């Protein structure tokens, strides 16, 4: 039983690892959105983001989040290379 649990956790961990998905063309540019006032002091604006689903990138609306202690948010960006374009998600550093 213990081995089954350990094996299941290992599979779950490996399946959740992020990988790069490449497309020949980037999606259409996101709409221009005026950044609203923060809903509370210290709120961090998460700008334009994309996620991968069903074989393509889709746009995620910008929004505010609570800051993480002692961290700085690094916005996402497009990477281009010989395999095409891939989105590097925003993350906390």
Secondary structure as GFF3:
##gff-version 3
##sequence-region A 1 93
A	DSSP	alpha_helix	2	15	.	.	.	ID=ss1
A	DSSP	beta_strand	44	46	.	.	.	ID=ss2
A	DSSP	beta_strand	49	53	.	.	.	ID=ss3
A	DSSP	beta_strand	56	60	.	.	.	ID=ss4
A	DSSP	beta_strand	63	65	.	.	.	ID=ss5
A	DSSP	beta_strand	73	74	.	.	.	ID=ss6
A	DSSP	beta_strand	77	81	.	.	.	ID=ss7
A	DSSP	beta_strand	84	88	.	.	.	ID=ss8
A	DSSP	beta_strand	91	92	.	.	.	ID=ss9
###
